[in-house]
Protein backbone atom coordinates (compact mmCIF):
# COMPACT_ATOMS: atom_id res chain seq x y z
CA UNK A 1 0.00 0.00 0.00
CA UNK A 2 1.19 3.53 -0.72
CA UNK A 3 -0.16 7.05 -0.53
CA UNK A 4 -1.84 7.89 -3.85
CA UNK A 5 -2.37 11.65 -3.59
CA UNK A 6 -2.98 14.68 -1.41
CA UNK A 7 -5.56 17.27 -2.50
CA UNK A 8 -5.30 21.01 -1.86
CA UNK A 9 -8.18 23.38 -2.62
CA UNK A 10 -6.79 26.66 -3.97
CA UNK A 11 -8.01 29.95 -5.34
CA UNK A 12 -5.48 29.83 -8.17
CA UNK A 13 -4.67 26.35 -9.49
CA UNK A 14 -2.45 27.70 -12.27
CA UNK A 15 -0.13 29.56 -9.85
CA UNK A 16 0.06 26.54 -7.55
CA UNK A 17 0.79 24.21 -10.50
CA UNK A 18 3.62 26.48 -11.67
CA UNK A 19 5.08 26.59 -8.13
CA UNK A 20 5.22 22.80 -7.76
CA UNK A 21 6.42 22.14 -11.33
CA UNK A 22 9.13 24.82 -11.05
CA UNK A 23 10.55 23.59 -7.74
CA UNK A 24 10.16 19.80 -7.87
CA UNK A 25 10.83 17.07 -10.43
CA UNK A 26 7.49 16.00 -11.81
CA UNK A 27 6.68 13.11 -14.14
CA UNK A 28 3.48 14.49 -15.64
CA UNK A 29 0.61 16.89 -15.05
CA UNK A 30 -3.00 16.18 -15.95
CA UNK A 31 -5.52 19.03 -16.34
CA UNK A 32 -9.25 18.35 -16.00
CA UNK A 33 -12.25 20.68 -15.78
CA UNK A 34 -16.00 20.40 -16.01
CA UNK A 35 -16.61 24.16 -15.92
CA UNK A 36 -17.21 24.35 -12.15
CA UNK A 37 -13.93 22.88 -10.94
CA UNK A 38 -10.41 22.92 -12.37
CA UNK A 39 -8.13 20.07 -11.30
CA UNK A 40 -4.43 19.54 -11.83
CA UNK A 41 -2.89 16.22 -10.86
CA UNK A 42 0.88 16.59 -10.57
CA UNK A 43 2.64 13.23 -10.40
CA UNK A 44 6.05 12.89 -8.76
CA UNK A 45 8.65 10.30 -9.76
CA UNK A 46 7.59 7.89 -6.99
CA UNK A 47 4.00 7.82 -8.27
CA UNK A 48 2.47 9.95 -5.52
CA UNK A 49 0.26 12.73 -6.88
CA UNK A 50 -0.69 16.20 -5.70
CA UNK A 51 -4.22 17.25 -6.64
CA UNK A 52 -4.80 20.99 -6.92
CA UNK A 53 -8.50 21.93 -6.94
CA UNK A 54 -9.88 25.32 -7.93
CA UNK A 55 -13.64 25.54 -7.33
CA UNK A 56 -16.17 28.20 -8.28
CA UNK A 57 -17.41 28.79 -4.71
CA UNK A 58 -14.73 27.75 -2.19
CA UNK A 59 -14.99 28.54 1.51
CA UNK A 60 -11.84 30.23 2.81
CA UNK A 61 -11.16 29.94 6.53
CA UNK A 62 -8.12 31.58 8.15
CA UNK A 63 -6.42 29.23 10.56
CA UNK A 64 -3.16 28.45 12.29
CA UNK A 65 -2.19 25.34 10.30
CA UNK A 66 0.10 23.93 12.93
CA UNK A 67 -2.35 24.36 15.77
CA UNK A 68 -5.55 22.92 14.40
CA UNK A 69 -7.00 19.73 12.99
CA UNK A 70 -6.44 19.03 9.32
CA UNK A 71 -3.44 19.20 7.01
CA UNK A 72 -0.42 20.63 8.83
CA UNK A 73 2.08 20.32 5.99
CA UNK A 74 2.96 18.48 2.81
CA UNK A 75 6.30 16.62 2.89
CA UNK A 76 8.18 15.76 -0.28
CA UNK A 77 11.04 13.29 0.12
CA UNK A 78 14.18 13.57 -2.02
CA UNK A 79 17.03 11.08 -2.35
CA UNK A 80 20.07 13.05 -1.20
CA UNK A 81 21.15 15.88 1.04
CA UNK A 82 22.57 17.62 -2.06
CA UNK A 83 19.19 17.44 -3.82
CA UNK A 84 17.47 18.94 -0.78
CA UNK A 85 20.01 21.76 -0.67
CA UNK A 86 19.70 22.38 -4.43
CA UNK A 87 15.89 22.63 -4.17
CA UNK A 88 16.26 24.92 -1.14
CA UNK A 89 18.59 27.25 -3.06
CA UNK A 90 16.32 27.23 -6.14
CA UNK A 91 13.30 28.15 -3.99
CA UNK A 92 15.23 30.98 -2.34
CA UNK A 93 16.31 32.31 -5.75
CA UNK A 94 12.68 32.10 -6.93
CA UNK A 95 11.60 34.23 -3.94
CA UNK A 96 9.69 31.44 -2.19
CA UNK A 97 9.25 32.39 1.50
CA UNK A 98 11.43 30.10 3.60
CA UNK A 99 10.11 28.73 6.87
CA UNK A 100 13.13 26.77 8.16
CA UNK A 101 16.27 24.89 7.25
CA UNK A 102 18.04 23.18 5.94
CA UNK A 103 18.12 21.74 9.43
CA UNK A 104 19.13 18.38 10.93
CA UNK A 105 16.81 17.30 13.73
CA UNK A 106 18.68 14.70 15.74
CA UNK A 107 20.39 11.97 13.77
CA UNK A 108 17.60 10.87 11.46
CA UNK A 109 15.79 13.85 9.99
CA UNK A 110 17.03 16.57 7.63
CA UNK A 111 14.63 19.08 6.11
CA UNK A 112 13.86 22.52 4.74
CA UNK A 113 10.40 24.03 4.73
CA UNK A 114 8.66 26.78 2.78
CA UNK A 115 5.22 28.23 2.19
CA UNK A 116 3.58 27.61 -1.19
CA UNK A 117 1.60 30.43 -2.89
CA UNK A 118 -1.51 29.62 -0.79
CA UNK A 119 0.42 29.55 2.51
CA UNK A 120 0.56 25.75 2.88
CA UNK A 121 3.72 24.49 4.55
CA UNK A 122 5.85 22.35 2.22
CA UNK A 123 8.68 20.32 3.75
CA UNK A 124 11.50 18.82 1.72
CA UNK A 125 13.01 15.84 3.55
CA UNK A 126 15.84 13.35 3.04
CA UNK A 127 15.34 9.60 3.32
CA UNK A 128 16.01 8.10 6.79
CA UNK A 129 18.28 5.36 5.36
CA UNK A 130 20.46 8.00 3.73
CA UNK A 131 20.90 9.73 7.08
CA UNK A 132 21.72 6.40 8.73
CA UNK A 133 24.54 5.92 6.20
CA UNK A 134 26.06 9.26 7.29
CA UNK A 135 26.59 7.83 10.78
CA UNK A 136 28.91 5.17 9.36
CA UNK A 137 31.25 7.69 7.73
N, C-alpha and C positions, 0 to 999 in steps of 0.2 A: 504494500500500500504506500502511496505517496500523495503529498499535497498536489492537487490539480491546479487551483488558482485562488487568488485573492481578488475581491472586487472592491473598487473605490468609486463612490459616486462623486462626481466633480461638476463644477459649473463650466469648465472649459476642457473638454476631452482632447482637443487638438494640442493645446499647450502642454497638458500632462503627457500625452503621447510623445511629443518632441523631447520633453525632459528625460523620460526614461530611455528612449532610443538614442539620445545624444550621449548619455552617461554610462550606459550598460550595454554589453554585447547581447543583441537579440537575434533570434533565429528567424522570426517572421512576425508580421503584424496583420491581423484580420480586422477589417472595418465592416460593421453591419449597422443598418438603421431601418426602422419601419416608419419614420416620420415623427414619432413621439420620443424615441430614445436613440441615442447614438452610442454604439459600443465599439471599443477597440480591445482586442485581445492581443497582448504582447507576450510572445513566447520566448523564454530564456533557453539557453543551451541545454539545461537539465530537464526540459520539458514542462516545468512549472510556468503557469501563465498569470499575468496581471490583467484583470478586466477593468477597464475604465469606462464608467457609465455617465453619460450626460443626458439628463431627463428634462422634459419640458417644465415640470412643476416640482423641483426638489424642495425639501425642507432643510434649511440651514440652521444648525444649532451650534452656538459657540460653546466650547467646552475645553477643559484642561485634559488633554489626551492621556497624560500619564497618571491622572488621578480620578479616573472614571471607568465605568464598564465599557467594553467595546475594544476596538482596535487601538492598541497603544503605539505600535510601529510595524513597519514592514522591513524584514531583514533579507538581504540578498547576499548569499555566500559566494565568495570567489576562491580560487585555488591557491593563491600565493600572497604572501605579505607584500611583494612588489606590485602585484595587480591591485591590491587594496590601496596602496600608496599612489599608484598611477591614477586610479579613479578619483581618489581624494584630491589630487592636484588638478585634474581636469575639471572637477566640480568647482573648485576654488577659482580657477581661471575663467569659468563660465559664469561666475558671480552667484553660484548657489550658496544660500546661507548655511554656514557650518554650525552644527550643534556641538560636536565633540570629536576629539581624536585627531589623528590615529592614536589610540590608547590601548595598552595591554592591561587587562584586568586579571590579576593573578597570573597563573601559568598556562591557562587554557582558553583565553578569549582575547582576541585582538579585533578592534573595530573602529570605524569612523561613523559619524551620523550627521545627517543633513535634514533640511526641510524641503519637501517638494513644492511645486507652485501653489498647491492648496493648503500647505502647512502640515501635511502628514510627515511624521518622522520616518526617515529611511536610513536603516543601518546597513553598512557594508561590513561583513565579517569574514574571517579566515577560518578554514576548516580546522577542527580540533586535532585531528591526526597530524596535520602540518605543524601545529604548535608543539605537539608532543615530540616530534622529531627534532625541534630546536633544543630540547632539553639534553639530547644525546650529544650535541656538538660542543 
